[in-house]
Amino acid sequence: MAAAPIPLFRREAIEHQRARDLKADVMALDPRSTSWGFYLLSAGMLVAALFLVLGRLNEYATGPAFVDLDGQTTLTANLSGLVTEVRVTPGDKVEAGTILVRFHAADEGAEFEAASKEFESQLAKLLLRPDDPATREALVSLRSRRELARTRLEQRTLRAPHRGIVGDVRVRPGQVLEPGMRVLELQQARSAATVIALLPGRYRPMLRPGDKLRFELDGFQRRAHELTVSRVGDQIVGPTEAARYLGRDLADAFSISGPVVLVQASLPRTSFQVDGEQYVVTSGMRGKAEAIVRNEPIAYAFVPTLKQWVERVRPLEWLSSGVAKLGGGDGS
């Protein structure tokens, strides 16, 4: 015969619980607290909705930039040679034709002196014998030789092409130069400054003149310049071509890893003020530039299909046309 099953609870415990005669009431809530909670929840949802619709999400095209002073002339060496004399220093004011730098010209000077002496000798013979055809032919040949020697001697002297102020002087006596190397900078008295930015090439379709460009100079991050784009490059160039555009001096200062587009913006002034101190902008100053290429509501980031729907339906135009129709009907 099977044994009787053992109950989970003792009979005494069950009877004790029944004897307590417990009563349960429904939870009582204060109507005022629920109404305030509903209002707060509704206000929070409304603020969140307004933030998603009215808030803007910006995308920036960021890249290195530098300052280029307009009206600045870079004088380079036309021929290889040894610098023998530097007649100017930075800050000197010079007139057009002023001798700036002299190069070693012993051979050219000797050739010019020999040609001049021989020309004068033949000229004296011609004065004694005006009807001598051989002397006339020799004199014509010597005149060409002397002018060629004068031109070569003049090429060993660097003169100021226009009036201006001497900027950086890159040479010193005893230095050997190669063709194309920079000798010095000549700046006009009054000039404007241009910021040239190297922005990623993928943003070229989104950039156009009139866009805002934010420029911060290295060492003056607290002083940002708000500029307007004046020109956007027509082509996207690679790192090698961009380095060639920057030149030998600036190419080493920038790290270009991909295709870029050149963007220009004008600085309103050639000086700026930070903490009460006045600073002058000089050519070659580096910094960082960024331009806004996309400005969209935050809701597009959470619901990407919403942008397609807005572009297709155009609810604002539909709403404005509806309001205009209602206004016309009331007027009639």
Buried (B, 14 or more C-beta within 10 A) or exposed (E): EEEEEEEEEEEEEEEEEEEEEEEEEEEEEEEEEEEEEEEEEEEEEEEEEEEBEEEEEEEBBBBBBBBBBBBBBBBBBBEEBBBBEBBBEEEBEBEEEBEBBBBBBEEBBEBBEEBBEBBEEBBEBBEEEEEBEEBBEBBEEBBEBBEEBBEBBEBBBBBBEEBBBBBBBBBEEEBEBEEEBBBBBBBBEEBEBBBBBBBBBBBBEBBEEEBEBBBBBEEBEEBBBEBEBBEBBEEBBEBEBBBEBBEEEBBEEBEBEEBBBBBBBBBEEBEBEEEEEEBEBBBBBBBBBBBBBEEEBEBBEEEEEBBEEBEEEEEEEEEEEEEEEEEEEEEE
